Each structure stands twice: as structure tokens, then as C-alpha cells.
């Protein structure tokens, strides 16, 4: 019997498959449609060999019958329920029913295989698994028939290797150039920002799109349970929690955030704040570290309620360490489901007389004409009181000239269809280094 060395990486597996096919097949371009064996080798055309190699590879290290969906950049989610057809969430066509039917035997096998790929094998004793595929996609598996009555189910949230750019989001109407210009100034001058919304509202997409507004020379420290934050900066310290192995070896978000405070970052980005790690998030902001994070809440009031309530329990007077709350939701408009930034609110501070947090509306979405209006124009607490002085302006009202300048630059980028994420990054960073004169388009 031939000896095969142990393979570990995907590339090694692919090489082993190719070597095995080379050993078992011989190319004959005239053998199409025929089944012939010569000297113990199967005669195939080069196209047939390539097809066989693809089929074997996709079933061993790929997504099996789901592989085309895993490769489709226009898909967001893949939903697998035993006894049903596979359903997809498409960026344009929303929910789509496919012609791939999931029977019980396939679902049992496939849920186990996928759970092994994410390093969290499922069983009847441990039927629920969450994890990340090698490409960054998030997977949730429920395996046991005792808790999933139809049989195994699996949800895959696709990971986009290249982030969506801020100009692309503007072209889609998620927010306008004014909102982008405001966020640009906030992130350039070290303001803390929470991107909030419900599940599947596009919070992470928006957070990743605006991260390039952080000046390129800054050190970024990110902490996450699953890797979703995408940072283009060279000095990026990326950390993940650890929940496998013995419990004493587990590392939580809270632990990583505390470590981050000692590593002298310029910006801290917890991918998502959910629980008690919120205390360390506010501790970071109190010590002067700008924080950008996502959070599940549908309004600035809900954000304040959840942070000041159990289990986070931030004292109300400390809430003014947070500067800006952006609310983004998936909404219905003219029969279509769209993502929109509904509001951008500024946190002013604690009012002892009413025992409440004072906030000011900076931007608000109008559902009638699908536009965002700048409510804080010439009346922005953050721009005038927090940013103008940092920008070296003697008159706080001059910050609005800078706002208009950034807004015009972004509008020109959209007009010139500069939508590629990395082009946008280079454009913004060129502006930081050389000003308008260094930009590749006329402003």
C-alpha cells in the first residue's frame, strides 16, 4: 500500500488530492463521455479531471453542496433546516429558496462535519455549537433532535473578505455624505462612538466602513469573540477570546480589554459589547482611550438604560465618557427591506436635577423622502465643544467649514464611483498626508 504523509493544512490536502488523481488517472482528450481504464488508470479529459478534483475538494475541505453559496459575494446568510430546502439571504433579492433539499441523514453528517471545522464538535450531549469557519464566516449549529424537533439546523453568516467601503454604503443610501463627514471628524479627533441596532441591521458593516477615518499612524487594539472587525492600519493588535480547552484556560473579552489598557493603544475596538465587559469599555474611555464598538439597542435611550442597568451598571454621571451613538436598523420602505442610519445622537452629560443623561440629535432619517437631515448644524455639542479645540480652531464655528469640506470630498468620491474599499482607504490616508492637493481627483 502506498504511504501518504499526514496532511494538516487545506493546501496540503489539495496537494494530496491532486497527487492521488495524478496516480489514478491519465489524460485522454478523446475519452469524453467514455469510461475506460488503461493500465489501472482511469482515462479522462483534462476538463473531467478538473471537475473531479473540484468535487472531491469541495466535499472534503469546502462546503460540500453549499460551496457555491459560500463563494457567492452577494449572499449574507445561509439557513439550513432538516426537511426543508436551503434558504439564503441575498443582498439584493433578500430571502431566496433554493432547490437544494436537506434530508435527515445529510443534515446529521454535515452538522457534525461543520462543527469539527469550527473546533466545537456537536453531539447528543453537547448539541449546540458556535464558531468561525476558516474564511471568517460565523456558524451556529443545533444538532440534537431533543432540542431541534425537525432535526439538525445550521445558520451561516457569511464573512466578507473585503469590507464594504463608506462610499459604497452612501451609494446604497445607508447614510449620506453629511453623516460620513461627521463621523470622519469624530474618529480623526478621538471621539468614542457606539454603532447600535438590532440583529442583521448592518452594524458591523458600518463600523468596518468608517474605521479608515482613524488616522493611519494610530495604533488600533481590537478584541472579539469571533473575528469580524477589519482594520487596514499597519499597527493593529488583533485579539480573540479563548473558550476551548480547560475552563481555567478560558480568556474572556473583559480580560483582553484590561490587557489592552496596558498596551498603550490609540483606539480600542471591541467588536461587540454585550455584557459585563461594558464596564471595562467605559473604564477605557475614562482613561482617555477612544472606543468604537457595536451594541444591540434600538435607540439612544435603550443604550443608556442597558449600560446603567444590570449587569453592566455604569453610574449615570459616567455616561458622558461616550460621545456619539449611531442607530442603524433594517426597515421596510416601498415593499423593500433596506438598512438605514435612523439617527446619530450626541451625549452631552448627566443632569443631576432630573437624574438623566442629556443628549442632542445630530442627524435624523426622514422615512418619507429617505434622506438624513443635519439637525445639529451650527448647534453641535461634539463638533463645537469636543472637536474644534482639538482641531486648533480659535472660533468653534469654524468646525462647520471643516465639516463642509469633508462632506464635499466624500461627495466627489461617490460621484467618481470610488467604491473599492482599499481605494477609499488610500484616498482618505492620502488626504491626511498631503491634503487636497495630493488627491487623485479635483475637489
The 8 nearest C-alpha neighbors of each residue, nearest first, counted from 0:
[[1, 2, 3, 4, 22, 19, 23, 39],
 [2, 0, 3, 4, 19, 22, 18, 23],
 [1, 3, 0, 4, 5, 19, 15, 6],
 [4, 2, 5, 1, 15, 6, 0, 19],
 [3, 5, 6, 2, 15, 7, 11, 1],
 [4, 6, 3, 7, 11, 12, 2, 15],
 [7, 5, 11, 12, 8, 4, 15, 9],
 [8, 6, 11, 5, 9, 12, 10, 4],
 [7, 9, 11, 10, 6, 12, 13, 60],
 [10, 8, 12, 11, 13, 60, 7, 6],
 [11, 9, 13, 8, 12, 14, 7, 15],
 [10, 12, 14, 8, 13, 9, 6, 15],
 [13, 11, 15, 9, 10, 14, 6, 16],
 [14, 12, 10, 16, 15, 11, 9, 17],
 [13, 15, 11, 17, 12, 16, 18, 10],
 [14, 16, 12, 18, 13, 17, 19, 11],
 [17, 15, 19, 13, 14, 18, 20, 12],
 [16, 18, 14, 20, 19, 15, 21, 13],
 [19, 17, 15, 21, 16, 20, 14, 22],
 [18, 20, 22, 16, 21, 17, 15, 23],
 [19, 21, 23, 17, 22, 18, 24, 16],
 [20, 22, 18, 19, 24, 23, 17, 25],
 [23, 21, 19, 20, 24, 18, 40, 25],
 [22, 24, 40, 20, 21, 41, 19, 25],
 [25, 23, 41, 40, 21, 20, 42, 22],
 [24, 26, 42, 41, 40, 43, 27, 23],
 [25, 27, 43, 44, 42, 45, 28, 24],
 [28, 26, 44, 29, 43, 30, 42, 25],
 [27, 29, 44, 30, 26, 31, 45, 43],
 [30, 28, 27, 31, 44, 43, 33, 32],
 [29, 31, 33, 27, 28, 43, 44, 32],
 [32, 30, 33, 29, 44, 28, 43, 47],
 [31, 33, 30, 34, 43, 29, 44, 47],
 [34, 32, 30, 31, 35, 43, 42, 29],
 [33, 35, 32, 36, 42, 41, 30, 43],
 [36, 34, 42, 41, 33, 37, 30, 43],
 [35, 37, 41, 40, 42, 39, 38, 34],
 [36, 38, 40, 39, 41, 35, 42, 25],
 [39, 37, 40, 36, 41, 25, 42, 23],
 [38, 40, 37, 36, 41, 23, 24, 42],
 [41, 39, 24, 23, 37, 36, 38, 25],
 [40, 42, 24, 36, 25, 35, 23, 43],
 [41, 43, 25, 35, 24, 27, 36, 26],
 [44, 42, 26, 27, 47, 30, 48, 25],
 [43, 45, 28, 47, 27, 26, 46, 31],
 [44, 46, 48, 47, 26, 49, 43, 28],
 [47, 45, 49, 44, 48, 50, 43, 51],
 [48, 46, 50, 44, 49, 45, 43, 51],
 [49, 47, 45, 51, 50, 46, 52, 43],
 [48, 50, 52, 46, 47, 51, 53, 45],
 [51, 49, 47, 53, 48, 52, 54, 46],
 [52, 50, 48, 54, 53, 49, 47, 55],
 [51, 53, 49, 55, 50, 54, 56, 48],
 [54, 52, 50, 56, 51, 55, 57, 49],
 [55, 53, 51, 57, 52, 56, 50, 58],
 [54, 56, 52, 58, 53, 57, 51, 59],
 [57, 55, 53, 59, 58, 54, 60, 52],
 [56, 58, 61, 63, 54, 55, 59, 60],
 [59, 57, 63, 55, 56, 61, 60, 62],
 [58, 60, 56, 57, 61, 55, 63, 62],
 [61, 59, 57, 56, 58, 9, 62, 12],
 [62, 60, 57, 58, 63, 59, 66, 56],
 [61, 63, 66, 65, 57, 64, 58, 60],
 [62, 64, 58, 57, 65, 66, 61, 59],
 [63, 65, 66, 62, 67, 58, 57, 99],
 [66, 64, 62, 63, 68, 67, 69, 61],
 [65, 67, 62, 69, 68, 63, 64, 61],
 [68, 66, 70, 69, 65, 71, 64, 62],
 [69, 67, 71, 66, 70, 65, 74, 77],
 [70, 68, 66, 67, 71, 65, 62, 157],
 [69, 71, 67, 68, 72, 66, 74, 65],
 [70, 72, 68, 73, 69, 74, 67, 66],
 [73, 71, 74, 70, 159, 75, 69, 68],
 [72, 74, 90, 71, 89, 75, 91, 88],
 [75, 73, 89, 72, 71, 88, 90, 76],
 [74, 76, 157, 88, 89, 156, 90, 73],
 [75, 77, 156, 88, 155, 87, 157, 74],
 [76, 78, 87, 155, 154, 86, 88, 156],
 [77, 79, 154, 86, 85, 87, 153, 76],
 [80, 78, 153, 85, 152, 154, 77, 81],
 [81, 79, 152, 83, 82, 151, 78, 153],
 [82, 80, 150, 101, 83, 103, 102, 149],
 [81, 83, 102, 101, 80, 103, 149, 84],
 [84, 82, 81, 80, 101, 100, 85, 79],
 [83, 85, 100, 99, 101, 97, 86, 98],
 [84, 86, 79, 97, 99, 78, 100, 96],
 [87, 85, 96, 78, 95, 97, 77, 84],
 [88, 86, 77, 95, 94, 76, 78, 89],
 [87, 89, 94, 93, 76, 75, 74, 95],
 [90, 88, 93, 74, 92, 91, 73, 75],
 [91, 89, 73, 93, 74, 92, 75, 88],
 [90, 92, 89, 93, 73, 88, 74, 94],
 [91, 93, 89, 90, 94, 95, 88, 335],
 [92, 94, 89, 88, 91, 90, 95, 87],
 [95, 93, 88, 87, 89, 92, 86, 96],
 [96, 94, 87, 86, 88, 97, 93, 89],
 [97, 95, 86, 85, 87, 84, 94, 98],
 [96, 98, 99, 85, 86, 84, 95, 87],
 [97, 99, 100, 84, 96, 85, 86, 101],
 [100, 98, 84, 97, 85, 101, 64, 83],
 [101, 99, 84, 83, 98, 85, 102, 82],
 [102, 100, 81, 82, 83, 84, 106, 105],
 [103, 101, 82, 105, 104, 81, 106, 100],
 [102, 104, 106, 105, 81, 107, 150, 101],
 [105, 103, 107, 106, 102, 108, 101, 109],
 [104, 106, 108, 107, 103, 102, 109, 101],
 [105, 107, 103, 109, 104, 108, 110, 151],
 [108, 106, 104, 110, 105, 109, 103, 151],
 [109, 107, 105, 111, 106, 110, 112, 104],
 [108, 110, 112, 106, 111, 107, 105, 113],
 [111, 109, 113, 107, 112, 108, 106, 114],
 [110, 112, 114, 109, 108, 113, 121, 115],
 [111, 113, 109, 115, 114, 110, 108, 116],
 [112, 114, 116, 110, 115, 111, 109, 117],
 [113, 115, 120, 111, 117, 119, 116, 112],
 [116, 114, 120, 118, 112, 113, 117, 119],
 [115, 117, 113, 114, 118, 132, 112, 119],
 [118, 116, 130, 114, 131, 115, 132, 119],
 [119, 117, 115, 116, 120, 114, 130, 243],
 [118, 120, 114, 117, 115, 128, 121, 130],
 [121, 119, 114, 115, 118, 111, 122, 128],
 [122, 120, 126, 125, 111, 114, 128, 127],
 [123, 121, 125, 126, 124, 120, 142, 143],
 [122, 124, 143, 126, 125, 121, 142, 145],
 [123, 125, 122, 126, 121, 143, 127, 142],
 [126, 124, 122, 121, 123, 127, 128, 120],
 [125, 127, 142, 121, 122, 143, 123, 141],
 [128, 126, 141, 140, 125, 142, 121, 129],
 [129, 127, 140, 139, 119, 121, 130, 141],
 [130, 128, 139, 138, 140, 127, 131, 119],
 [131, 129, 117, 138, 137, 128, 139, 132],
 [130, 132, 137, 117, 136, 135, 138, 225],
 [131, 133, 136, 135, 134, 117, 137, 116],
 [132, 134, 135, 131, 136, 117, 116, 137],
 [135, 133, 132, 136, 158, 160, 131, 159],
 [136, 134, 132, 158, 133, 131, 137, 226],
 [137, 135, 158, 157, 132, 131, 156, 134],
 [136, 138, 131, 156, 155, 130, 135, 132],
 [139, 137, 155, 130, 129, 154, 131, 156],
 [138, 140, 129, 154, 153, 128, 155, 130],
 [141, 139, 153, 128, 127, 152, 142, 129],
 [142, 140, 127, 152, 126, 151, 143, 153],
 [141, 143, 151, 126, 140, 127, 152, 121],
 [144, 142, 126, 145, 123, 146, 147, 151],
 [143, 145, 147, 150, 148, 146, 142, 149],
 [144, 146, 143, 147, 148, 123, 150, 142],
 [145, 147, 144, 143, 148, 141, 142, 126],
 [148, 146, 144, 150, 149, 145, 143, 151],
 [147, 149, 144, 150, 146, 145, 143, 151],
 [150, 148, 147, 81, 144, 82, 151, 80],
 [149, 151, 144, 81, 147, 148, 152, 103],
 [152, 150, 142, 141, 106, 81, 107, 143],
 [153, 151, 80, 141, 79, 140, 81, 142],
 [152, 154, 140, 79, 139, 78, 141, 155],
 [155, 153, 78, 139, 77, 138, 79, 156],
 [154, 156, 138, 77, 76, 137, 157, 136],
 [157, 155, 76, 137, 136, 75, 138, 158],
 [156, 158, 136, 75, 76, 155, 159, 137],
 [157, 159, 136, 135, 160, 156, 134, 137],
 [158, 160, 161, 162, 157, 72, 135, 136],
 [161, 159, 158, 162, 134, 135, 229, 72],
 [160, 162, 159, 163, 420, 421, 229, 158],
 [163, 161, 159, 164, 420, 160, 207, 208],
 [162, 164, 208, 420, 167, 204, 161, 165],
 [165, 163, 420, 208, 167, 166, 418, 162],
 [164, 166, 208, 168, 167, 209, 169, 163],
 [167, 165, 169, 164, 168, 418, 413, 170],
 [168, 166, 170, 164, 418, 169, 165, 171],
 [167, 169, 171, 165, 173, 166, 170, 172],
 [168, 170, 166, 172, 175, 171, 167, 174],
 [169, 171, 167, 168, 172, 166, 413, 173],
 [172, 170, 168, 169, 173, 167, 174, 166],
 [171, 173, 169, 174, 170, 168, 175, 339],
 [174, 172, 339, 168, 338, 171, 169, 340],
 [175, 173, 172, 169, 340, 339, 178, 168],
 [174, 176, 169, 177, 178, 179, 172, 371],
 [175, 177, 179, 406, 178, 409, 180, 410],
 [178, 176, 180, 179, 175, 406, 181, 373],
 [177, 179, 181, 180, 176, 175, 182, 174],
 [178, 180, 176, 182, 177, 181, 183, 175],
 [181, 179, 406, 183, 177, 405, 182, 178],
 [180, 182, 178, 184, 183, 179, 177, 185],
 [183, 181, 185, 179, 184, 180, 186, 178],
 [182, 184, 180, 212, 186, 181, 185, 187],
 [185, 183, 187, 181, 182, 186, 188, 180],
 [186, 184, 182, 190, 183, 188, 187, 189],
 [185, 187, 189, 213, 183, 188, 184, 190],
 [188, 186, 184, 213, 185, 189, 183, 214],
 [189, 187, 186, 185, 190, 184, 386, 389],
 [188, 190, 186, 289, 187, 185, 191, 266],
 [189, 191, 185, 289, 186, 188, 322, 192],
 [192, 190, 289, 290, 322, 321, 291, 323],
 [191, 193, 323, 291, 324, 322, 290, 190],
 [192, 194, 324, 292, 293, 291, 195, 325],
 [195, 193, 293, 325, 202, 292, 324, 326],
 [196, 194, 294, 326, 293, 296, 295, 325],
 [195, 197, 327, 296, 297, 295, 326, 328],
 [196, 198, 295, 200, 296, 297, 328, 199],
 [197, 199, 200, 196, 295, 201, 202, 328],
 [200, 198, 201, 197, 329, 202, 328, 196],
 [201, 199, 328, 329, 198, 197, 202, 196],
 [200, 202, 204, 199, 203, 205, 338, 327],
 [203, 201, 205, 204, 200, 194, 206, 293],
 [202, 204, 206, 205, 201, 207, 293, 228],
 [205, 203, 201, 207, 202, 206, 208, 163],
 [204, 206, 208, 202, 203, 207, 201, 209],
 [207, 205, 203, 208, 209, 204, 202, 210],
 [208, 206, 204, 210, 205, 209, 229, 203],
 [207, 209, 165, 164, 205, 206, 210, 163],
 [208, 210, 211, 206, 207, 212, 165, 205],
 [209, 211, 212, 207, 213, 208, 206, 230],
 [212, 210, 213, 209, 424, 231, 208, 214],
 [213, 211, 183, 210, 209, 186, 187, 214],
 [212, 214, 187, 211, 186, 210, 215, 217],
 [215, 213, 216, 217, 187, 212, 428, 431],
 [216, 214, 217, 232, 213, 428, 211, 233],
 [217, 215, 214, 218, 232, 234, 233, 213],
 [216, 218, 215, 265, 214, 219, 234, 213],
 [217, 219, 234, 265, 264, 235, 266, 220],
 [220, 218, 235, 266, 264, 267, 265, 236],
 [219, 221, 236, 267, 264, 235, 268, 237],
 [222, 220, 268, 237, 269, 267, 238, 236],
 [223, 221, 269, 238, 239, 270, 237, 268],
 [224, 222, 239, 270, 225, 269, 226, 240],
 [223, 225, 240, 239, 226, 252, 222, 241],
 [224, 226, 223, 227, 131, 239, 130, 137],
 [227, 225, 228, 223, 135, 224, 239, 131],
 [228, 226, 225, 229, 270, 135, 203, 158],
 [227, 229, 270, 226, 207, 230, 203, 221],
 [230, 228, 207, 227, 231, 162, 226, 210],
 [229, 231, 232, 228, 210, 235, 207, 211],
 [232, 230, 233, 229, 211, 424, 235, 210],
 [233, 231, 234, 230, 215, 235, 219, 216],
 [232, 234, 235, 231, 215, 216, 218, 230],
 [235, 233, 218, 232, 219, 236, 217, 216],
 [236, 234, 219, 233, 218, 232, 220, 237],
 [235, 237, 220, 219, 221, 238, 234, 218],
 [238, 236, 221, 235, 220, 222, 239, 219],
 [237, 239, 222, 221, 236, 223, 240, 255],
 [240, 238, 223, 224, 222, 241, 225, 237],
 [239, 241, 224, 250, 251, 252, 223, 242],
 [240, 242, 250, 249, 243, 239, 251, 248],
 [241, 243, 249, 240, 250, 244, 246, 251],
 [244, 242, 241, 249, 245, 246, 248, 119],
 [243, 245, 246, 248, 242, 249, 247, 241],
 [246, 244, 248, 247, 243, 249, 242, 241],
 [245, 247, 248, 249, 244, 242, 243, 250],
 [248, 246, 245, 249, 244, 250, 242, 243],
 [247, 249, 246, 245, 250, 244, 241, 242],
 [248, 250, 242, 241, 246, 247, 251, 243],
 [251, 249, 241, 240, 254, 248, 242, 252],
 [250, 252, 254, 240, 253, 249, 255, 241],
 [253, 251, 255, 254, 240, 256, 276, 222],
 [252, 254, 276, 256, 251, 255, 257, 279],
 [255, 253, 251, 257, 252, 256, 250, 258],
 [256, 254, 258, 252, 257, 253, 259, 222],
 [255, 257, 259, 253, 258, 254, 252, 260],
 [258, 256, 254, 259, 260, 255, 253, 279],
 [257, 259, 255, 256, 261, 260, 254, 262],
 [260, 258, 256, 262, 261, 257, 255, 220],
 [259, 261, 257, 258, 262, 263, 256, 283],
 [260, 262, 259, 258, 263, 257, 264, 256],
 [261, 263, 259, 260, 264, 258, 220, 257],
 [264, 262, 261, 260, 265, 259, 218, 220],
 [265, 263, 218, 266, 219, 262, 220, 267],
 [264, 266, 218, 217, 219, 288, 263, 267],
 [267, 265, 219, 289, 264, 288, 290, 220],
 [268, 266, 220, 290, 221, 219, 289, 269],
 [267, 269, 221, 291, 292, 290, 270, 220],
 [270, 268, 222, 292, 271, 221, 223, 272],
 [271, 269, 223, 292, 228, 268, 222, 293],
 [270, 272, 293, 269, 292, 294, 273, 223],
 [271, 273, 294, 277, 293, 274, 269, 292],
 [274, 272, 271, 294, 277, 275, 276, 295],
 [275, 273, 276, 277, 311, 272, 310, 278],
 [274, 276, 311, 277, 278, 310, 273, 253],
 [275, 277, 253, 278, 279, 274, 252, 280],
 [278, 276, 280, 275, 279, 274, 311, 272],
 [279, 277, 276, 281, 280, 275, 311, 282],
 [278, 280, 282, 276, 281, 277, 283, 256],
 [281, 279, 277, 283, 278, 282, 276, 284],
 [282, 280, 284, 283, 278, 279, 285, 277],
 [281, 283, 279, 285, 280, 284, 278, 286],
 [284, 282, 280, 281, 286, 288, 285, 279],
 [283, 285, 288, 281, 287, 286, 282, 289],
 [286, 284, 282, 287, 283, 281, 320, 288],
 [287, 285, 283, 284, 288, 282, 281, 260],
 [286, 288, 284, 285, 289, 283, 320, 189],
 [287, 289, 284, 283, 286, 266, 290, 265],
 [290, 288, 191, 266, 189, 190, 284, 267],
 [291, 289, 191, 267, 268, 266, 192, 288],
 [292, 290, 192, 268, 193, 191, 267, 289],
 [291, 293, 193, 269, 271, 270, 268, 194],
 [294, 292, 194, 271, 195, 193, 272, 202],
 [293, 295, 195, 272, 271, 296, 194, 292],
 [294, 296, 196, 197, 195, 297, 293, 198],
 [297, 295, 196, 195, 302, 301, 298, 197],
 [296, 298, 196, 197, 326, 301, 195, 295],
 [299, 297, 301, 300, 296, 326, 302, 196],
 [298, 300, 302, 301, 303, 324, 344, 297],
 [301, 299, 303, 298, 302, 304, 297, 305],
 [302, 300, 304, 298, 299, 303, 296, 305],
 [301, 303, 299, 305, 300, 304, 296, 306],
 [302, 304, 300, 306, 301, 305, 307, 299],
 [305, 303, 301, 307, 302, 306, 308, 300],
 [306, 304, 308, 302, 303, 307, 301, 309],
 [307, 305, 303, 311, 308, 304, 313, 312],
 [306, 308, 312, 313, 304, 305, 303, 314],
 [309, 307, 312, 305, 306, 304, 311, 310],
 [310, 308, 311, 312, 307, 305, 306, 275],
 [309, 311, 312, 275, 308, 274, 306, 305],
 [312, 310, 275, 309, 306, 278, 277, 313],
 [313, 311, 307, 308, 309, 310, 306, 314],
 [312, 314, 307, 306, 311, 315, 278, 317],
 [315, 313, 317, 316, 307, 312, 318, 306],
 [314, 316, 317, 318, 307, 313, 349, 356],
 [317, 315, 349, 314, 318, 319, 348, 356],
 [318, 316, 315, 319, 314, 320, 313, 349],
 [319, 317, 320, 315, 316, 321, 348, 314],
 [318, 320, 348, 321, 317, 346, 347, 322],
 [319, 321, 318, 284, 317, 285, 322, 281],
 [322, 320, 319, 191, 318, 323, 346, 192],
 [321, 323, 346, 191, 345, 190, 192, 320],
 [322, 324, 345, 192, 344, 346, 321, 193],
 [323, 325, 193, 344, 343, 192, 194, 299],
 [324, 326, 343, 194, 195, 342, 193, 344],
 [327, 325, 195, 342, 196, 341, 340, 298],
 [326, 328, 340, 196, 341, 339, 195, 200],
 [329, 327, 200, 196, 338, 339, 330, 197],
 [328, 330, 338, 200, 337, 336, 339, 331],
 [331, 329, 337, 336, 328, 338, 332, 339],
 [332, 330, 336, 335, 334, 337, 333, 329],
 [331, 333, 335, 334, 336, 330, 337, 366],
 [334, 332, 335, 331, 336, 337, 330, 367],
 [333, 335, 332, 331, 336, 337, 330, 93],
 [336, 334, 332, 331, 333, 337, 330, 93],
 [335, 337, 331, 330, 332, 329, 334, 338],
 [338, 336, 330, 329, 335, 331, 339, 332],
 [339, 337, 329, 173, 328, 330, 200, 201],
 [338, 340, 173, 327, 328, 341, 174, 329],
 [339, 341, 327, 342, 174, 326, 173, 328],
 [342, 340, 364, 327, 326, 363, 339, 328],
 [343, 341, 363, 362, 326, 340, 325, 364],
 [342, 344, 325, 362, 361, 324, 360, 326],
 [345, 343, 360, 324, 361, 359, 323, 342],
 [344, 346, 323, 359, 358, 322, 347, 360],
 [345, 347, 358, 322, 348, 319, 323, 357],
 [348, 346, 358, 357, 319, 345, 380, 359],
 [349, 347, 319, 357, 356, 346, 350, 318],
 [348, 350, 356, 316, 355, 357, 351, 315],
 [349, 351, 355, 352, 354, 353, 356, 357],
 [350, 352, 354, 353, 349, 355, 316, 356],
 [353, 351, 350, 354, 355, 349, 356, 357],
 [352, 354, 355, 351, 350, 356, 349, 357],
 [355, 353, 351, 350, 352, 349, 356, 315],
 [356, 354, 353, 350, 349, 357, 351, 315],
 [355, 357, 349, 348, 350, 358, 315, 354],
 [358, 356, 347, 348, 349, 346, 355, 350],
 [359, 357, 346, 347, 345, 356, 344, 360],
 [358, 360, 345, 344, 361, 346, 357, 347],
 [359, 361, 344, 362, 374, 345, 343, 375],
 [360, 362, 375, 374, 344, 343, 373, 359],
 [363, 361, 373, 343, 342, 374, 372, 360],
 [362, 364, 342, 371, 372, 341, 365, 343],
 [365, 363, 371, 341, 370, 342, 366, 372],
 [364, 366, 370, 369, 367, 368, 371, 363],
 [367, 365, 369, 368, 364, 370, 332, 341],
 [368, 366, 365, 369, 370, 364, 332, 333],
 [367, 369, 370, 366, 365, 364, 371, 332],
 [370, 368, 366, 365, 367, 364, 371, 172],
 [371, 369, 365, 368, 364, 372, 366, 175],
 [372, 370, 364, 363, 365, 362, 175, 373],
 [371, 373, 362, 363, 374, 370, 364, 365],
 [374, 372, 362, 375, 376, 361, 371, 363],
 [375, 373, 361, 362, 376, 372, 360, 363],
 [376, 374, 361, 378, 379, 373, 377, 360],
 [375, 377, 378, 373, 374, 379, 361, 399],
 [378, 376, 375, 379, 396, 399, 383, 374],
 [377, 379, 375, 376, 380, 383, 374, 382],
 [380, 378, 375, 382, 381, 383, 377, 376],
 [379, 381, 383, 384, 382, 378, 347, 345],
 [380, 382, 385, 384, 379, 383, 386, 345],
 [383, 381, 386, 379, 380, 385, 387, 384],
 [382, 384, 395, 387, 380, 381, 379, 385],
 [385, 383, 380, 381, 382, 386, 387, 388],
 [384, 386, 381, 382, 383, 387, 388, 389],
 [385, 387, 382, 389, 388, 383, 390, 384],
 [388, 386, 390, 395, 383, 392, 389, 398],
 [387, 389, 391, 390, 392, 386, 385, 395],
 [390, 388, 386, 391, 387, 188, 385, 392],
 [391, 389, 387, 388, 392, 386, 188, 398],
 [392, 390, 388, 389, 393, 387, 386, 394],
 [391, 393, 394, 387, 388, 390, 395, 397],
 [394, 392, 395, 391, 388, 387, 397, 396],
 [393, 395, 396, 392, 397, 387, 398, 388],
 [396, 394, 383, 387, 397, 398, 392, 393],
 [397, 395, 398, 394, 399, 383, 377, 400],
 [398, 396, 399, 400, 395, 394, 392, 401],
 [397, 399, 401, 396, 400, 387, 395, 402],
 [398, 400, 402, 401, 397, 396, 403, 377],
 [401, 399, 403, 397, 402, 398, 404, 396],
 [400, 402, 404, 398, 399, 403, 405, 397],
 [401, 403, 399, 405, 400, 404, 180, 406],
 [404, 402, 406, 400, 401, 405, 399, 407],
 [403, 405, 401, 407, 402, 406, 400, 408],
 [406, 404, 408, 180, 402, 407, 403, 409],
 [405, 407, 180, 403, 409, 176, 404, 177],
 [406, 408, 410, 404, 409, 405, 403, 411],
 [409, 407, 405, 411, 410, 406, 404, 442],
 [408, 410, 412, 406, 411, 407, 176, 405],
 [411, 409, 407, 413, 412, 408, 176, 414],
 [412, 410, 414, 408, 409, 413, 415, 407],
 [413, 411, 409, 415, 417, 410, 414, 416],
 [412, 414, 416, 410, 411, 415, 166, 417],
 [415, 413, 411, 416, 412, 410, 417, 409],
 [414, 416, 412, 413, 417, 411, 440, 410],
 [417, 415, 413, 414, 418, 412, 166, 411],
 [418, 416, 412, 415, 413, 419, 423, 422],
 [417, 419, 167, 166, 416, 164, 420, 423],
 [418, 420, 422, 421, 417, 423, 164, 163],
 [421, 419, 164, 423, 422, 163, 418, 424],
 [420, 422, 424, 423, 419, 425, 164, 231],
 [423, 421, 425, 419, 424, 420, 426, 417],
 [422, 424, 426, 420, 421, 425, 419, 427],
 [425, 423, 421, 427, 422, 426, 211, 428],
 [424, 426, 428, 422, 423, 427, 429, 421],
 [425, 427, 423, 429, 424, 428, 422, 430],
 [428, 426, 430, 424, 429, 425, 423, 431],
 [427, 429, 431, 425, 430, 426, 424, 432],
 [430, 428, 432, 426, 431, 427, 433, 425],
 [429, 431, 434, 427, 428, 433, 432, 435],
 [430, 432, 428, 429, 434, 433, 427, 214],
 [433, 431, 429, 430, 434, 428, 437, 427],
 [434, 432, 437, 430, 429, 431, 436, 435],
 [433, 435, 430, 436, 437, 431, 432, 429],
 [434, 436, 438, 437, 430, 433, 442, 441],
 [435, 437, 434, 438, 433, 430, 439, 441],
 [438, 436, 433, 435, 434, 429, 439, 430],
 [437, 439, 435, 440, 436, 430, 429, 426],
 [440, 438, 437, 441, 426, 436, 435, 429],
 [441, 439, 438, 442, 411, 415, 412, 437],
 [440, 442, 439, 438, 411, 435, 436, 408],
 [441, 408, 440, 411, 435, 407, 438, 436]]
